[in-house]
Amino acid sequence: MRTRLKASLLAAVSLGFAGCAATGGEAKSAGDKPAASAEKSAKFDKNPYPSTYRPYPSQTTVVRGVTIFDGEGGRIDDGVIVMADGKVEAVGGADLAVPAGAAAIDGRGKYLTPGVIDIHSHLGDYPSPSVDAHSDGNEATSPTTPEVWSEHSVWPQDPGFSRALANGGVTSLQILPGSANLMGGRSITLKNVPARTVQGMKFPGAPYGLKMACGENPKRVYGGKGRMPSTRMGNFAVNRQTWAKAAAHKKKMDEGKADRDLAMETLVGVLAGEILVHNHCYRADEMALVIDMAKEFGYKVSTFHHAVESYKIADLLAKEGICSAMWADWWGFKMESYDGVNENVPLVERAGACAIIHSDDANQIQRLNQEAAKALKAGRRMGIDISDAQAWTWVSYNPAKALGIADRTGSLKPGKMADVVLWNGNPFSAYTRPEKVWIDGALMYDANDPKRRPVSDFELGQPGEGDVK
């Protein structure tokens, strides 16, 4: 009600300005200042494409006798979870009281976790089949394109969404623009549910992100076109000049004197702390420079993505409160990725920094549990003792925190969204698969029920329809 009232008042104010402009906006006396134009003064809607997501129908459900990783490092053996009204109602041991009449599931020999959250995906923007007609993730026409929004490229019919759900237990994911640009545009966080529109998948209340990129990609793409940037110093110069312009535009916006500028509005949102920065960056030295640039212009980096050299500056990342979204063992495919180590993730964890496993790949998103297992094993080989339950934070709570949604999902705490996966064995085993997946308490996938295997309209009647192998 308060939101609607506020919107009504803003609309009334805007109409008032428009009326003033219609009469020419003349000063009433020599001492009065002329009224600002409607275009410059009228408030604009910061959320013109609001989420229309509504949870699917659910029922009160109890899972008993299951091993639980709560997503924040806790483990309960012979555990019980109660899901009701789309929320986690209670989590505890075998003596936990459960409501009468609830659907009961025997979890003996199985594991239960929060749903997997992939902080770095291009599903929908680079959907399957991977053809030129579907290549909508990089607006590679200018080094900075903060005006573009990834949600305007997302194709909800991408079969990759259901594969990520059924094979990987992915319940939420962030869709980012590509990394050709220094500033690639806005990202969007989605609930991994079938919907006719991207707004029907849009995670309610999740902050927008700004995708940025360091290093080789921008200088190669634009240097190859004979334009700036063609070097790393050019990268930083273009970034700094753009942030300086954004700071000036913010001052005008604060004073009610700015014209609409979609690019600047995104950057002003970052400077105001409303939009989170997700920065593709491999090398430790560049990450350190970006941190200094962020301080120069008054913004904060939420997460460095790929970040194969985070282990070199893990103490700095911990101090600055910046997450690292990493692969378990991808390295060496270009020069800036050459100095990666398999122990990157556990070394960041040991330093007290925020470690995340991400995919950046339509296939790897289906196996993030196995990627976490590889990183966990690498750490243990070098003597870093990390529990299975703590390692699960890399694919649930930490990405939720970096996306600004940890108060609603990412762990199994009473009152949070019941985004839950029941695994048919230890999720760190290569032989384990999701058996059931709930999103907001609604059973969205059941390996034992062919009717609970989502299939996009695009797949209907085609070979491989609904494939979950």
Salt bridges, closest charged atoms under 4 A:
ASP70 OD2 - LYS413 NZ 3.65
GLU72 OE2 - LYS416 NZ 3.83
ASP77 OD1 - ARG75 NE 2.98
ASP106 OD2 - ARG108 NH2 2.59
GLU151 OE2 - LYS202 NZ 2.88
ASP254 OD2 - LYS250 NZ 3.13
GLU255 OE2 - LYS251 NZ 2.79
GLU255 OE1 - LYS257 NZ 3.86
GLU265 OE2 - ARG260 NE 2.58
GLU274 OE2 - LYS46 NZ 3.23
ASP285 OD2 - ARG283 NH2 2.74
GLU286 OE1 - ARG232 NE 3.03
GLU296 OE2 - ARG240 NH2 2.72
GLU309 OE1 - LYS312 NZ 3.36
GLU320 OE2 - LYS295 NZ 2.91
ASP329 OD2 - LYS374 NZ 3.14
GLU336 OE1 - ARG232 NH2 2.96
GLU336 OE2 - LYS334 NZ 3.00
ASP339 OD2 - LYS312 NZ 2.57
ASP360 OD1 - HIS120 NE2 3.12
ASP360 OD1 - HIS122 NE2 3.03
ASP360 OD2 - HIS306 NE2 3.67
GLU371 OE2 - LYS374 NZ 3.08
ASP388 OD1 - ARG380 NH2 2.78
ASP407 OD1 - ARG408 NE 3.05
ASP419 OD2 - LYS191 NZ 2.83
GLU435 OE2 - LYS110 NZ 2.90
GLU435 OE2 - LYS436 NZ 3.51
ASP440 OD2 - LYS191 NZ 3.14
ASP446 OD1 - LYS436 NZ 3.68
GLU459 OE1 - ARG163 NH2 2.82
ASP467 OD1 - LYS469 NZ 3.17
